[in-house]
Amino acid sequence: MKENILITENKLDVQACIGWVSGPDTGGIAVFIGTVRNETKGREVLRLEFEAYGSMALREMKKIASSAMVRWPVKKLLIHHRTGMLAVGEIPVIIAVSAAHRDAAFDVCRFTIDTLKETVPIWKKEVFADGEVWVAAHP
Amino acid sequence: MKILAFGVAKDIVGGSSFAVELTVGKSVADLRGLLNSQYPGLMRLSSYLIAVNGEYASAELALTEKDEIAIIPPVSGG
């Protein structure tokens, strides 16, 4: 399996990500695209700000790819995460997975985004019209 | 020793890095005790972990001056 892992301040490119995981031995591609939502619990969100502990985040993302490789027959796995300021509708994360059959593609896509949200040291701040909050920081 | 701070921890300690003097004990647990007393705001977080050299560290791990140490508040990527 091949992996493609990136943290960048630049815009993420969905078509390029799908292109990277494509191949003649692929029977299916699953893609998760995270997008910036315009509200949280009824409060209007103006933008999100993402910050990463870059070196450790890359290492944790590689661990996710390695565990996926051991557990599922995947062809290629791509994890791209953006940092910096993102407006409503923009894309902070893309997971793209190709496999010979759909089950592995769906399973790995889900496993990857779920694990990323639990273990990868990246943080988002929601900026509202009347304040800002680091997500999940406080009980 | 130098400590890196990210996300909400940066707001609590007032910067993206700062220095502490670890005098009593040298473990991650000792560092947590010191951080909690110097920055009580850390104890109001849902949780936080300490990373050493880019890996989540256990409480008993011994720290040295050369280690890259970071406060990892609850992550929220994706």
Backbone of each chain as ProteinMPNN parsed JSONL, in Angstrom:
{"seq_chain_A": "MKENILITENKLDVQACIGWVSGPDTGGIAVFIGTVRNETKGREVLRLEFEAYGSMALREMKKIASSAMVRWPVKKLLIHHRTGMLAVGEIPVIIAVSAAHRDAAFDVCRFTIDTLKETVPIWKKEVFADGEVWVAAHP", "coords_chain_A": {"N_chain_A": [[0.841, -1.202, 0.0], [0.355, 2.263, -0.61], [0.965, 5.423, 0.87], [-0.11, 8.815, 1.389], [0.551, 11.632, 2.943], [-0.195, 14.724, 4.356], [0.232, 17.972, 5.736], [-0.847, 21.194, 5.393], [-0.83, 24.75, 4.652], [-2.062, 25.552, 2.46], [-4.822, 25.577, 0.046], [-6.857, 22.641, -0.13], [-7.039, 20.06, -2.601], [-9.5, 18.43, -4.021], [-9.931, 16.919, -6.407], [-7.308, 16.311, -7.194], [-6.557, 14.712, -5.064], [-8.253, 12.493, -5.299], [-7.356, 11.645, -7.757], [-4.772, 10.839, -7.057], [-5.141, 8.513, -5.509], [-6.279, 6.839, -7.324], [-6.133, 4.04, -9.627], [-5.213, 1.269, -11.789], [-5.633, -1.144, -10.493], [-7.634, -0.728, -8.765], [-10.847, -1.07, -7.349], [-12.654, 0.498, -6.204], [-13.216, 3.729, -4.715], [-13.191, 5.487, -1.717], [-14.124, 8.549, -0.286], [-13.679, 11.034, 2.15], [-14.677, 14.248, 2.864], [-14.066, 16.893, 4.824], [-15.846, 19.781, 5.82], [-16.193, 23.305, 6.473], [-18.601, 24.253, 8.693], [-21.501, 26.422, 9.018], [-22.607, 26.936, 11.484], [-22.72, 26.327, 15.051], [-24.413, 24.67, 17.47], [-26.533, 26.507, 17.137], [-25.196, 28.944, 17.122], [-23.796, 31.385, 15.023], [-21.121, 30.604, 12.951], [-18.207, 32.234, 11.956], [-15.666, 31.697, 10.946], [-13.132, 29.085, 10.935], [-10.191, 28.309, 12.775], [-7.314, 26.513, 12.327], [-4.785, 24.731, 13.988], [-1.679, 23.019, 14.122], [0.466, 20.622, 15.679], [2.956, 20.152, 14.013], [5.132, 18.181, 13.394], [4.578, 16.054, 15.127], [1.931, 15.551, 14.491], [2.09, 14.632, 11.851], [3.448, 12.276, 12.334], [1.552, 10.864, 13.885], [-0.471, 10.633, 12.008], [0.759, 8.981, 10.177], [0.909, 6.682, 11.721], [-1.785, 5.984, 11.806], [-2.208, 5.321, 9.135], [-0.474, 3.119, 8.945], [-1.707, 1.289, 10.75], [-4.105, 0.912, 9.417], [-3.234, -0.296, 7.124], [-2.376, -2.763, 8.076], [-4.762, -3.868, 8.932], [-6.658, -3.849, 6.83], [-7.183, -4.714, 3.34], [-5.933, -2.482, 1.542], [-5.322, -0.312, -1.227], [-4.317, 2.361, -1.742], [-3.841, 5.129, 0.474], [-4.789, 8.321, 1.397], [-4.21, 11.182, 3.335], [-4.959, 14.375, 3.903], [-4.539, 17.433, 5.57], [-5.543, 20.672, 6.379], [-4.19, 23.774, 7.654], [-4.472, 26.896, 9.49], [-6.51, 29.81, 8.702], [-9.877, 29.207, 7.924], [-12.674, 29.711, 5.855], [-16.316, 29.532, 5.957], [-17.547, 26.654, 4.339], [-15.126, 25.996, 3.215], [-12.445, 23.512, 2.953], [-11.137, 21.57, 5.439], [-10.108, 18.983, 5.733], [-9.238, 16.033, 3.919], [-9.865, 12.676, 3.267], [-8.866, 10.006, 1.382], [-9.355, 6.872, -0.049], [-8.359, 3.959, -1.715], [-9.278, 0.731, -2.894], [-9.453, -2.789, -3.721], [-12.006, -3.704, -3.426], [-15.225, -2.46, -2.249], [-15.843, -2.617, 0.527], [-13.474, -2.523, 2.126], [-12.541, -0.005, 1.402], [-14.568, 1.772, 2.324], [-14.498, 1.123, 5.088], [-11.874, 1.781, 5.87], [-11.782, 4.481, 5.316], [-13.596, 5.523, 7.155], [-12.445, 4.617, 9.577], [-10.05, 6.031, 9.471], [-10.718, 8.835, 9.543], [-12.116, 8.904, 11.959], [-10.14, 8.06, 13.817], [-8.185, 9.976, 13.4], [-9.459, 12.236, 14.453], [-9.339, 11.591, 17.107], [-6.646, 11.197, 17.879], [-4.693, 12.752, 16.51], [-2.576, 15.53, 16.839], [-4.032, 18.211, 16.274], [-5.771, 21.261, 16.298], [-8.886, 23.016, 16.497], [-10.279, 26.241, 16.346], [-13.307, 27.802, 16.889], [-14.641, 30.636, 15.461], [-16.874, 33.009, 16.375], [-19.442, 35.527, 15.818], [-19.548, 36.851, 18.192], [-17.415, 36.049, 19.803], [-14.905, 33.498, 20.595], [-13.971, 29.993, 20.524], [-12.001, 27.288, 21.581], [-12.403, 24.172, 20.254], [-13.821, 21.464, 22.041], [-12.186, 21.846, 24.227], [-12.942, 22.455, 26.867], [-14.956, 20.972, 29.522]], "CA_chain_A": [[0.0, 0.0, 0.0], [1.062, 3.536, -0.61], [0.281, 6.467, 1.633], [0.178, 10.193, 1.013], [0.147, 12.346, 4.144], [0.204, 16.128, 4.193], [-0.369, 19.084, 6.482], [-0.484, 22.355, 4.579], [-1.638, 25.96, 4.809], [-2.687, 25.824, 1.16], [-6.122, 24.952, -0.217], [-6.806, 21.227, -0.495], [-7.528, 19.842, -3.956], [-10.243, 17.165, -3.998], [-9.688, 16.141, -7.632], [-5.934, 15.806, -7.154], [-6.513, 13.64, -4.058], [-8.889, 11.318, -5.915], [-6.428, 11.202, -8.801], [-3.603, 10.164, -6.473], [-5.47, 7.154, -5.036], [-6.786, 6.037, -8.444], [-5.169, 3.133, -10.253], [-5.855, 0.186, -12.54], [-5.965, -2.272, -9.614], [-8.62, -0.211, -7.821], [-12.236, -1.351, -7.698], [-13.502, 1.519, -5.595], [-12.55, 4.79, -3.961], [-14.038, 6.179, -0.747], [-13.553, 9.856, 0.026], [-14.337, 11.877, 3.146], [-14.272, 15.645, 2.76], [-14.571, 17.713, 5.92], [-16.091, 21.158, 5.378], [-16.473, 24.234, 7.569], [-20.049, 24.47, 8.835], [-21.763, 27.831, 9.356], [-23.162, 27.151, 12.829], [-22.544, 25.316, 16.084], [-25.449, 24.833, 18.497], [-27.32, 27.719, 16.922], [-24.381, 30.169, 17.013], [-23.234, 31.526, 13.683], [-19.655, 30.499, 12.858], [-17.662, 33.087, 10.893], [-14.545, 30.96, 10.356], [-12.404, 28.196, 11.836], [-8.736, 28.434, 12.716], [-6.692, 25.223, 12.641], [-3.374, 24.762, 14.374], [-1.158, 21.649, 14.25], [1.826, 20.335, 16.136], [3.232, 19.548, 12.721], [5.954, 16.97, 13.344], [3.888, 14.96, 15.822], [0.694, 15.259, 13.758], [2.464, 13.773, 10.721], [3.784, 10.961, 12.883], [0.305, 10.191, 14.271], [-1.194, 10.301, 10.778], [1.433, 7.8, 9.618], [0.495, 5.526, 12.535], [-3.129, 5.6, 11.358], [-2.035, 4.641, 7.843], [0.13, 1.805, 9.202], [-2.7, 0.359, 11.318], [-5.084, 0.595, 8.365], [-2.565, -1.223, 6.206], [-2.345, -4.08, 8.698], [-6.098, -4.417, 9.163], [-7.507, -3.95, 5.641], [-6.477, -4.778, 2.053], [-6.101, -1.182, 0.908], [-4.311, -0.004, -2.243], [-3.689, 3.639, -1.419], [-4.539, 5.931, 1.491], [-4.34, 9.716, 1.414], [-4.74, 12.017, 4.423], [-4.499, 15.762, 3.801], [-5.179, 18.328, 6.533], [-5.138, 22.07, 6.197], [-4.113, 24.588, 8.867], [-4.691, 28.325, 9.253], [-7.875, 30.321, 8.768], [-10.749, 28.674, 6.876], [-14.012, 30.29, 5.825], [-17.431, 28.593, 5.813], [-17.563, 25.972, 3.044], [-13.791, 25.52, 2.83], [-12.168, 22.107, 3.272], [-9.969, 21.356, 6.306], [-9.543, 17.634, 5.7], [-9.661, 15.067, 2.896], [-9.382, 11.306, 3.37], [-9.211, 9.262, 0.162], [-8.905, 5.492, 0.073], [-8.717, 3.062, -2.805], [-9.144, -0.692, -2.584], [-9.997, -3.636, -4.78], [-13.448, -3.839, -3.183], [-15.73, -1.292, -1.531], [-15.881, -2.731, 1.99], [-12.227, -2.032, 2.717], [-12.448, 1.436, 1.16], [-15.458, 2.441, 3.287], [-14.04, 0.887, 6.462], [-10.634, 2.511, 6.135], [-12.113, 5.903, 5.287], [-14.232, 5.795, 8.454], [-11.426, 4.403, 10.617], [-9.029, 7.079, 9.388], [-11.203, 10.13, 10.038], [-12.447, 8.755, 13.385], [-8.91, 7.998, 14.605], [-7.555, 11.304, 13.29], [-10.114, 13.144, 15.396], [-9.014, 11.202, 18.486], [-5.227, 11.099, 18.236], [-3.741, 13.631, 15.809], [-2.533, 16.824, 17.514], [-4.5, 19.358, 15.498], [-6.813, 21.906, 17.086], [-9.647, 24.033, 15.775], [-10.95, 27.295, 17.105], [-14.471, 28.353, 16.203], [-14.753, 32.078, 15.655], [-18.263, 33.461, 16.227], [-19.562, 36.989, 15.757], [-19.394, 37.436, 19.535], [-16.414, 35.373, 20.632], [-14.25, 32.351, 19.965], [-13.874, 28.844, 21.41], [-11.238, 26.109, 21.141], [-13.374, 23.077, 20.272], [-13.591, 20.312, 22.936], [-11.175, 22.135, 25.253], [-13.502, 22.45, 28.219], [-16.102, 20.071, 29.667]], "C_chain_A": [[0.867, 1.239, 0.0], [0.259, 4.551, 0.177], [0.757, 7.846, 1.205], [-0.368, 11.065, 2.133], [0.683, 13.764, 4.094], [-0.522, 17.026, 5.185], [0.096, 20.345, 5.768], [-1.362, 23.552, 4.91], [-2.387, 26.278, 3.516], [-4.025, 25.108, 1.01], [-5.954, 23.493, -0.61], [-7.528, 21.032, -1.831], [-8.165, 18.454, -4.055], [-9.917, 16.302, -5.224], [-8.292, 15.528, -7.642], [-5.826, 14.638, -6.179], [-7.11, 12.359, -4.638], [-7.975, 10.745, -6.994], [-5.274, 10.404, -8.221], [-3.934, 8.729, -6.041], [-5.967, 6.251, -6.169], [-5.697, 5.131, -9.006], [-5.89, 1.976, -10.907], [-6.268, -1.0, -11.662], [-7.052, -1.906, -8.603], [-10.034, -0.523, -8.286], [-13.178, -0.324, -7.122], [-12.683, 2.51, -4.804], [-13.572, 5.377, -2.996], [-13.341, 7.468, -0.358], [-14.37, 10.505, 1.137], [-13.777, 13.28, 2.996], [-14.898, 16.395, 3.924], [-14.748, 19.132, 5.414], [-16.463, 22.024, 6.579], [-17.958, 24.587, 7.571], [-20.316, 25.891, 9.365], [-22.368, 28.046, 10.733], [-22.79, 26.021, 13.771], [-23.538, 25.622, 17.194], [-26.179, 26.172, 18.37], [-26.517, 29.005, 16.84], [-23.746, 30.218, 15.632], [-21.703, 31.497, 13.729], [-19.169, 31.354, 11.685], [-16.529, 32.372, 10.162], [-13.988, 29.997, 11.39], [-10.922, 28.473, 11.679], [-8.126, 27.112, 13.177], [-5.219, 25.405, 12.933], [-2.909, 23.32, 14.535], [0.197, 21.661, 14.947], [2.389, 19.468, 15.008], [3.964, 18.22, 12.75], [5.229, 15.789, 13.992], [2.612, 14.566, 15.076], [0.999, 14.351, 12.571], [2.751, 12.361, 11.2], [2.52, 10.179, 13.257], [-0.509, 9.8, 13.034], [-0.566, 9.065, 10.12], [1.064, 6.542, 10.392], [-0.882, 5.036, 12.103], [-3.016, 4.814, 10.051], [-1.46, 3.243, 8.045], [-0.887, 0.833, 9.778], [-3.717, -0.028, 10.274], [-4.515, -0.46, 7.423], [-2.569, -2.651, 6.755], [-3.736, -4.714, 8.724], [-6.928, -4.643, 7.897], [-6.665, -4.045, 4.367], [-6.718, -3.507, 1.232], [-5.003, -0.977, -0.13], [-3.571, 1.274, -1.88], [-4.535, 4.399, -0.399], [-3.934, 7.326, 1.519], [-5.015, 10.449, 2.564], [-4.138, 13.411, 4.264], [-5.26, 16.62, 4.806], [-4.638, 19.728, 6.352], [-5.05, 22.765, 7.556], [-4.324, 26.055, 8.479], [-6.172, 28.664, 9.3], [-8.708, 29.807, 7.616], [-12.14, 29.275, 6.985], [-15.056, 29.181, 5.692], [-17.406, 27.993, 4.405], [-16.201, 25.459, 2.617], [-13.523, 24.144, 3.435], [-10.939, 21.97, 4.162], [-9.337, 19.978, 6.161], [-10.11, 16.82, 4.538], [-9.021, 13.728, 3.22], [-9.789, 10.618, 2.069], [-8.563, 7.893, 0.236], [-9.297, 4.707, -1.162], [-8.434, 1.624, -2.391], [-9.704, -1.491, -3.748], [-11.514, -3.72, -4.663], [-13.921, -2.78, -2.199], [-15.668, -1.404, -0.011], [-14.638, -2.142, 2.641], [-12.118, -0.519, 2.547], [-13.311, 2.212, 2.157], [-14.901, 2.324, 4.705], [-12.812, 1.731, 6.793], [-10.889, 4.019, 6.16], [-12.673, 6.308, 6.656], [-13.215, 5.686, 9.595], [-10.441, 5.573, 10.642], [-9.533, 8.407, 9.938], [-11.537, 10.033, 11.529], [-11.185, 8.779, 14.243], [-8.183, 9.339, 14.57], [-8.143, 12.266, 14.321], [-9.775, 12.821, 16.846], [-7.546, 11.397, 18.831], [-4.304, 12.146, 17.622], [-3.75, 15.033, 16.429], [-2.761, 18.013, 16.572], [-5.687, 19.927, 16.283], [-7.566, 22.905, 16.235], [-10.318, 24.985, 16.748], [-12.117, 27.784, 16.269], [-14.539, 29.841, 16.52], [-16.189, 32.482, 15.334], [-18.269, 34.983, 16.12], [-19.213, 37.589, 17.118], [-18.409, 36.658, 20.407], [-15.78, 34.219, 19.893], [-14.002, 31.258, 20.994], [-12.967, 27.782, 20.791], [-12.147, 24.893, 21.318], [-12.895, 21.958, 21.201], [-12.623, 20.595, 24.08], [-11.717, 21.979, 26.669], [-14.715, 21.528, 28.315], [-17.431, 20.819, 29.502]], "O_chain_A": [[1.971, 1.25, 0.544], [-0.972, 4.542, 0.155], [1.877, 8.016, 0.723], [-1.58, 11.229, 2.271], [1.863, 13.985, 3.824], [-1.716, 16.868, 5.439], [1.293, 20.542, 5.562], [-2.488, 23.401, 5.385], [-3.241, 27.164, 3.486], [-4.327, 24.163, 1.74], [-5.023, 23.143, -1.335], [-8.487, 21.734, -2.148], [-7.472, 17.442, -4.157], [-9.661, 15.104, -5.096], [-8.11, 14.378, -8.043], [-5.092, 13.682, -6.431], [-6.544, 11.276, -4.486], [-7.836, 9.53, -7.131], [-4.84, 9.413, -8.807], [-3.104, 7.832, -6.188], [-6.065, 5.036, -5.995], [-4.505, 5.412, -8.88], [-7.059, 1.725, -10.61], [-7.149, -1.774, -12.039], [-7.351, -2.682, -7.696], [-10.392, -0.286, -9.44], [-14.352, -0.265, -7.489], [-11.61, 2.193, -4.291], [-14.683, 5.725, -3.396], [-12.132, 7.492, -0.128], [-15.599, 10.527, 1.08], [-12.562, 13.481, 3.0], [-16.12, 16.519, 4.003], [-13.909, 19.638, 4.669], [-16.985, 21.526, 7.576], [-18.494, 25.133, 6.607], [-19.485, 26.479, 10.058], [-22.621, 29.184, 11.13], [-22.571, 24.89, 13.34], [-23.509, 26.701, 17.786], [-26.41, 26.869, 19.357], [-27.074, 30.056, 16.523], [-23.225, 29.218, 15.138], [-21.078, 32.269, 14.455], [-19.656, 31.217, 10.563], [-16.432, 32.423, 8.936], [-14.323, 30.077, 12.571], [-10.453, 28.825, 10.597], [-8.393, 26.652, 14.287], [-4.505, 26.123, 12.234], [-3.662, 22.483, 15.032], [0.97, 22.609, 14.81], [2.313, 18.24, 15.039], [3.479, 17.233, 12.196], [5.26, 14.671, 13.478], [2.254, 13.389, 15.032], [0.256, 13.406, 12.308], [2.357, 11.38, 10.569], [2.422, 8.982, 12.984], [-1.16, 8.755, 13.02], [-1.27, 8.214, 9.576], [0.921, 5.467, 9.811], [-1.128, 3.832, 12.038], [-3.651, 3.773, 9.885], [-1.897, 2.29, 7.4], [-0.943, -0.322, 9.357], [-4.157, -1.177, 10.237], [-5.209, -1.38, 6.99], [-2.739, -3.617, 6.011], [-3.883, -5.925, 8.561], [-7.797, -5.514, 7.873], [-5.555, -3.514, 4.318], [-7.582, -3.463, 0.356], [-3.873, -1.423, 0.068], [-2.349, 1.273, -1.728], [-5.764, 4.328, -0.404], [-2.721, 7.489, 1.648], [-6.228, 10.354, 2.751], [-2.939, 13.599, 4.468], [-6.486, 16.544, 4.887], [-3.435, 19.937, 6.194], [-5.75, 22.391, 8.497], [-4.35, 26.403, 7.299], [-6.981, 27.92, 9.854], [-8.315, 29.942, 6.457], [-12.715, 29.342, 8.071], [-14.729, 28.042, 5.36], [-17.266, 28.708, 3.412], [-16.113, 24.585, 1.755], [-14.259, 23.671, 4.301], [-9.82, 22.219, 3.713], [-8.149, 19.817, 6.439], [-11.295, 16.905, 4.218], [-7.81, 13.634, 3.421], [-10.963, 10.656, 1.7], [-7.378, 7.766, 0.542], [-10.441, 4.779, -1.61], [-7.493, 1.339, -1.65], [-10.347, -0.943, -4.644], [-12.221, -3.797, -5.668], [-13.132, -2.26, -1.41], [-15.462, -0.402, 0.672], [-14.732, -1.361, 3.587], [-11.652, 0.173, 3.452], [-12.855, 3.183, 2.761], [-14.839, 3.313, 5.435], [-12.726, 2.322, 7.87], [-10.274, 4.743, 6.943], [-12.263, 7.316, 7.232], [-13.142, 6.556, 10.462], [-10.052, 6.044, 11.711], [-8.836, 9.045, 10.727], [-11.273, 10.97, 12.283], [-11.155, 9.44, 15.281], [-7.635, 9.785, 15.578], [-7.416, 13.012, 14.977], [-9.906, 13.678, 17.72], [-7.228, 11.733, 19.972], [-3.229, 12.404, 18.165], [-4.806, 15.657, 16.534], [-1.832, 18.7, 16.149], [-6.492, 19.187, 16.849], [-6.99, 23.56, 15.366], [-10.837, 24.601, 17.796], [-11.957, 28.135, 15.101], [-14.5, 30.251, 17.68], [-16.664, 32.33, 14.208], [-17.244, 35.639, 16.305], [-18.659, 38.684, 17.201], [-18.565, 36.618, 21.628], [-16.068, 33.981, 18.72], [-13.842, 31.536, 22.182], [-13.134, 27.415, 19.628], [-12.608, 24.622, 22.427], [-11.733, 21.554, 21.162], [-12.272, 19.682, 24.828], [-11.045, 21.444, 27.551], [-15.421, 21.318, 27.328], [-18.497, 20.211, 29.594]]}, "seq_chain_B": "MKILAFGVAKDIVGGSSFAVELTVGKSVADLRGLLNSQYPGLMRLSSYLIAVNGEYASAELALTEKDEIAIIPPVSGG", "coords_chain_B": {"N_chain_B": [[13.414, 23.547, 31.694], [12.287, 23.543, 28.288], [8.979, 24.087, 27.199], [6.462, 23.321, 24.867], [3.409, 24.796, 23.746], [0.072, 24.333, 22.654], [-2.983, 25.183, 20.877], [-5.695, 25.683, 23.073], [-4.071, 25.595, 25.29], [-1.994, 27.286, 24.767], [-3.184, 29.774, 25.064], [-3.68, 29.642, 27.791], [-1.14, 29.484, 29.039], [0.002, 31.692, 27.983], [1.541, 31.887, 25.609], [3.407, 30.327, 22.874], [5.547, 28.858, 23.647], [7.414, 28.128, 26.624], [9.436, 28.276, 29.633], [10.218, 25.958, 32.231], [11.306, 25.132, 35.542], [12.197, 22.14, 36.646], [12.285, 20.862, 39.643], [11.61, 19.127, 41.798], [11.66, 15.824, 41.417], [11.564, 14.091, 38.205], [9.772, 13.148, 36.397], [7.085, 12.74, 33.971], [4.692, 12.926, 35.365], [5.507, 14.482, 37.52], [6.066, 16.845, 36.185], [3.506, 17.514, 35.296], [2.287, 18.067, 37.745], [3.675, 20.372, 38.496], [3.04, 22.092, 36.349], [0.263, 22.267, 36.673], [0.132, 23.628, 39.097], [1.368, 26.027, 38.477], [-0.121, 26.973, 36.339], [-3.2, 27.062, 36.769], [-5.38, 27.054, 35.083], [-5.064, 24.961, 33.341], [-6.075, 22.78, 34.647], [-8.747, 23.078, 34.395], [-9.385, 22.218, 31.922], [-10.916, 19.769, 29.687], [-9.247, 17.607, 29.576], [-5.722, 16.911, 29.459], [-2.736, 16.003, 27.708], [0.717, 15.034, 27.895], [3.261, 15.342, 25.557], [6.27, 13.783, 24.579], [9.096, 14.234, 22.747], [7.549, 14.011, 20.425], [5.78, 11.937, 20.91], [2.96, 10.591, 22.637], [3.21, 10.641, 26.131], [3.783, 8.472, 28.947], [2.859, 8.67, 32.444], [4.978, 8.007, 34.11], [7.306, 8.322, 32.706], [10.69, 9.416, 32.489], [12.06, 12.664, 32.31], [14.339, 14.617, 30.316], [16.645, 17.381, 29.828], [17.067, 17.613, 27.147], [14.811, 16.754, 25.849], [11.999, 17.222, 23.649], [9.233, 18.758, 24.722], [5.724, 18.847, 25.02], [2.564, 20.385, 25.648], [-0.494, 18.878, 25.25], [-3.574, 19.713, 24.627], [-7.127, 18.702, 24.545], [-7.601, 17.209, 21.41], [-8.833, 18.389, 18.234], [-9.051, 18.097, 15.487], [-9.863, 17.704, 11.953]], "CA_chain_B": [[13.234, 22.917, 30.404], [11.372, 24.275, 27.414], [7.708, 23.401, 26.953], [5.644, 23.87, 23.786], [1.974, 24.791, 24.054], [-0.767, 24.426, 21.455], [-4.424, 25.353, 21.062], [-6.127, 26.422, 24.254], [-2.955, 25.647, 26.253], [-1.232, 28.488, 24.409], [-3.871, 30.895, 25.712], [-3.568, 29.508, 29.25], [0.218, 29.795, 29.507], [0.378, 32.999, 27.447], [2.525, 31.838, 24.522], [3.552, 29.009, 22.246], [6.556, 28.093, 24.392], [7.824, 28.751, 27.886], [10.411, 27.441, 30.333], [9.951, 25.636, 33.643], [12.409, 24.514, 36.272], [11.657, 20.952, 37.306], [13.228, 20.621, 40.754], [11.222, 17.931, 42.557], [11.328, 14.722, 40.519], [11.852, 14.347, 36.785], [8.853, 12.389, 35.559], [5.976, 13.452, 33.342], [3.733, 13.218, 36.429], [6.055, 15.624, 38.275], [5.877, 18.032, 35.349], [2.072, 17.854, 35.342], [2.034, 18.695, 39.038], [4.241, 21.724, 38.428], [2.242, 22.88, 35.398], [-1.048, 22.522, 37.26], [0.215, 24.651, 40.144], [1.724, 27.321, 37.867], [-1.185, 27.383, 35.406], [-4.403, 26.328, 37.203], [-6.319, 26.945, 33.963], [-4.904, 23.637, 32.711], [-6.92, 21.795, 35.347], [-10.148, 23.282, 33.997], [-9.591, 21.591, 30.612], [-11.531, 18.426, 29.725], [-8.11, 16.738, 29.855], [-4.591, 17.236, 28.592], [-1.666, 15.012, 27.723], [2.063, 15.551, 27.654], [3.993, 14.595, 24.533], [7.72, 13.887, 24.695], [9.727, 13.901, 21.465], [6.553, 13.693, 19.41], [4.954, 10.768, 21.254], [2.234, 10.718, 23.902], [4.087, 10.081, 27.163], [3.152, 7.942, 30.151], [3.115, 9.488, 33.633], [6.232, 7.664, 34.795], [8.477, 8.581, 31.85], [11.64, 10.397, 33.022], [12.351, 13.737, 31.352], [15.676, 15.217, 30.327], [16.683, 18.729, 29.251], [17.117, 17.538, 25.674], [13.527, 16.322, 25.289], [11.011, 18.192, 23.171], [8.068, 18.481, 25.552], [4.587, 19.665, 24.581], [1.247, 20.21, 26.277], [-1.47, 18.534, 24.206], [-4.968, 19.762, 25.093], [-7.974, 17.817, 23.727], [-7.416, 17.498, 19.985], [-10.126, 18.66, 17.578], [-8.832, 18.232, 14.053], [-10.867, 17.123, 11.071]], "C_chain_B": [[12.153, 23.64, 29.612], [10.124, 23.432, 27.127], [6.982, 24.097, 25.813], [4.176, 23.801, 24.191], [1.188, 25.027, 22.769], [-2.221, 24.669, 21.844], [-4.727, 26.163, 22.301], [-5.0, 26.542, 25.288], [-2.093, 26.885, 26.017], [-1.86, 29.725, 25.073], [-3.653, 30.848, 27.223], [-2.178, 29.915, 29.75], [0.735, 31.115, 28.933], [1.467, 32.956, 26.394], [2.686, 30.445, 23.976], [4.718, 28.216, 22.831], [6.954, 28.865, 25.639], [8.786, 27.791, 28.586], [9.947, 27.166, 31.761], [11.204, 25.001, 34.241], [11.824, 23.345, 37.048], [12.64, 20.535, 38.403], [12.9, 19.344, 41.519], [10.816, 16.826, 41.584], [11.534, 15.097, 39.061], [10.87, 13.646, 35.854], [7.803, 13.3, 34.937], [4.933, 13.827, 34.395], [4.208, 14.416, 37.262], [5.843, 16.925, 37.498], [4.416, 18.477, 35.375], [1.736, 18.579, 36.632], [2.486, 20.153, 39.033], [3.395, 22.62, 37.525], [0.884, 23.249, 35.993], [-0.989, 23.607, 38.327], [0.559, 26.019, 39.545], [0.609, 27.863, 36.978], [-2.471, 26.622, 35.725], [-5.434, 26.177, 36.09], [-6.232, 25.593, 33.275], [-5.829, 22.607, 33.356], [-8.398, 21.957, 35.003], [-10.429, 22.716, 32.599], [-10.285, 20.243, 30.763], [-10.469, 17.402, 30.095], [-6.926, 17.369, 29.146], [-3.516, 16.179, 28.753], [-0.34, 15.733, 27.552], [2.688, 14.686, 26.557], [5.485, 14.84, 24.736], [8.33, 13.369, 23.4], [8.708, 13.37, 20.446], [5.718, 12.463, 19.667], [4.209, 11.065, 22.561], [3.012, 9.983, 24.981], [3.289, 9.561, 28.349], [3.629, 8.748, 31.356], [4.495, 9.236, 34.223], [7.485, 7.944, 33.968], [9.369, 9.672, 32.455], [12.024, 11.392, 31.938], [13.803, 14.18, 31.453], [15.601, 16.579, 29.642], [16.615, 18.707, 27.729], [15.766, 17.225, 25.04], [12.727, 17.495, 24.731], [9.694, 17.844, 23.864], [6.929, 19.404, 25.131], [3.344, 19.348, 25.397], [0.235, 20.002, 25.159], [-2.879, 18.591, 24.797], [-5.838, 18.887, 24.186], [-7.896, 18.191, 22.251], [-8.789, 17.641, 19.315], [-9.942, 18.893, 16.084], [-9.98, 17.626, 13.252], [-11.935, 18.112, 10.7]], "O_chain_B": [[11.243, 24.256, 30.169], [10.209, 22.235, 26.853], [6.892, 25.325, 25.79], [3.751, 22.876, 24.884], [1.587, 25.817, 21.913], [-2.636, 24.404, 22.972], [-4.104, 27.194, 22.555], [-4.98, 27.489, 26.074], [-1.534, 27.454, 26.955], [-1.155, 30.601, 25.574], [-3.464, 31.884, 27.86], [-2.055, 30.606, 30.761], [1.786, 31.603, 29.349], [2.251, 33.899, 26.289], [2.166, 29.484, 24.543], [4.863, 27.028, 22.542], [6.843, 30.09, 25.697], [8.93, 26.638, 28.18], [9.359, 28.028, 32.414], [12.033, 24.42, 33.541], [11.052, 23.533, 37.988], [13.681, 19.939, 38.131], [13.796, 18.568, 41.852], [9.74, 16.89, 40.991], [11.662, 16.274, 38.723], [11.111, 13.56, 34.65], [7.651, 14.46, 35.318], [4.353, 14.911, 34.335], [3.404, 15.26, 37.659], [5.492, 17.959, 38.066], [4.124, 19.669, 35.464], [1.004, 19.569, 36.633], [1.777, 21.044, 39.503], [3.074, 23.754, 37.88], [0.412, 24.376, 35.848], [-1.915, 24.407, 38.464], [0.1, 27.049, 40.041], [0.422, 29.076, 36.879], [-2.804, 25.653, 35.044], [-6.272, 25.277, 36.14], [-7.21, 25.127, 32.691], [-6.305, 21.683, 32.697], [-9.206, 21.073, 35.289], [-11.572, 22.731, 32.142], [-10.252, 19.641, 31.836], [-10.738, 16.451, 30.828], [-7.102, 18.266, 28.32], [-3.401, 15.542, 29.8], [-0.287, 16.886, 27.123], [2.649, 13.457, 26.622], [5.909, 15.958, 25.027], [8.112, 12.223, 23.006], [8.972, 12.416, 19.714], [5.023, 11.981, 18.772], [4.748, 11.7, 23.468], [3.428, 8.841, 24.784], [2.257, 10.124, 28.715], [4.66, 9.419, 31.303], [5.114, 10.147, 34.774], [8.601, 7.817, 34.471], [8.879, 10.717, 32.881], [12.28, 11.016, 30.795], [14.415, 14.129, 32.52], [14.623, 16.892, 28.963], [16.16, 19.664, 27.102], [15.588, 17.407, 23.836], [12.768, 18.605, 25.261], [9.115, 16.783, 23.63], [7.138, 20.598, 24.912], [3.104, 18.204, 25.783], [0.112, 20.82, 24.248], [-3.332, 17.621, 25.404], [-5.356, 18.382, 23.172], [-8.1, 19.348, 21.885], [-9.778, 17.078, 19.783], [-10.581, 19.761, 15.49], [-10.942, 17.103, 13.816], [-12.858, 17.774, 9.959]]}, "name": "protein", "num_of_chains": 2, "seq": "MKENILITENKLDVQACIGWVSGPDTGGIAVFIGTVRNETKGREVLRLEFEAYGSMALREMKKIASSAMVRWPVKKLLIHHRTGMLAVGEIPVIIAVSAAHRDAAFDVCRFTIDTLKETVPIWKKEVFADGEVWVAAHPMKILAFGVAKDIVGGSSFAVELTVGKSVADLRGLLNSQYPGLMRLSSYLIAVNGEYASAELALTEKDEIAIIPPVSGG"}
